Amino acid sequence: MVGASRPEQLDRLIESVARGERELASIHDAKLREAVRVALRMHTSAQNELDALARERMRDRVLGSLRPRRPTFADRAATAFEMLAKPAPYAVRAIAVGAICIATIAGATVAGADTLPDDPLYSFKLAGEDLRLTFARGANDRAAVQLSIAEHRLAEAEALATSGRDEDALVASSTYSHQMAEAAAELAELEALQPEVVALVAQLDDRFNEQRSRVQLLATKLAADPATVRASEILQVVAAPTLAPGLSGVQRIAETAAGVAEDLASQTTLVAVPRVSSPSRAVRNAEVVRRNAEQARAAADRAKARNAKNKHAEDNSTEERGDRD
């Protein structure tokens, strides 16, 4: 350190003591030793903690740089999963998960109520309808949900026919007829057991006739445009008059709806597709229409069988009362 200035000498001493290369007591100059000790203490204090004023200034600076924002969907989802991850009975978790699923699908269904096939939200719309049908309790509740689904498909068929999308209109019309037959079959399970079901049957019949009258008006309008003639023919099938003589109530509705579904199935042909290739959209649509016709016919048969069973039970009951008298 010979020839070095005093500040340079102090810096070297501080550095050597801080590195552990030299003991503080080995510095013979008392002033230098004291200066090194003070410098080391200040350095240690500055690293370990800040004074209250410095901390307050840093806090104000950090908070002042923040910008408030609304919670995003990801934030809410993270919060929900964090709550579900906490210890809780399995039943409580199941209820919470079910409520989240219902709220999510119901919201998507409401948002996509007017969507059509090929729209992004259409699959959510169908999922919401399936969920409603799954949670429906009792035949009357299922019939109400199926009537709602049928009305949605009919509204889609009308919109698709108006825009000239006749193949999609055919699928929607076929699904409408299938759901109407299913709703009638559900009510057939209750018609002879619950007198209040008579009012539901009358409402279903009125809605069925009103819907077909509306479709008939639209079909007549579309027939004047060459671009929508094919769609008009499809709607004419839906609006066909009742062809179920001798039946009444839900049996007539189910039989008429099944007949419409079968007539719609005759409007298309199912083309054979090699197994090596994926089926085209036209083939898939034809398969849906054919399946709807089969399921509608099965529903109509259930309704008639139930009607025959109820009538047989009523006849037996009448005979038993006559024997007692």
Order of alpha helices (4+ residues) and beta strands (2+ residues): alpha-alpha-alpha-alpha-alpha-alpha-alpha-alpha-alpha-alpha-alpha-alpha
